[in-house]
């Protein structure tokens, strides 16, 4: 019974992860900085959205492009 309960929890977590991935695929392309982020080699929609979440979209945060 405990194993089945854990499997149910795992299935719920997988479903939530799939739902989040789908939401990212739908909404990230609408962001104004999407084109810039996707121009980096190796960044796709999912990783680009994660980078955006980590660094934010405040264009005044960094002093210049090198920063």
NORPE-V812021 format. One record per backbone hydrogen bond with DSSP energy under -0.5 kcal/mol. NH is the residue of the N-H (numbers start at 1). CO is the residue of the C=O. If there is no record, write none. Layout:
nh | co
NH | CO
NH | CO
//
This chain:
nh | co
5 | 1
6 | 2
7 | 3
8 | 4
9 | 5
10 | 6
11 | 7
12 | 8
13 | 9
14 | 10
15 | 11
16 | 12
17 | 13
18 | 14
19 | 15
20 | 16
21 | 17
22 | 18
23 | 19
24 | 20
25 | 21
26 | 22
27 | 23
28 | 24
30 | 27
31 | 28
34 | 31
37 | 33
38 | 34
39 | 35
39 | 36
40 | 37
43 | 40
44 | 42
48 | 44
49 | 45
50 | 46
51 | 47
52 | 48
53 | 49
54 | 50
55 | 51
56 | 52
59 | 57
61 | 58
67 | 64
//
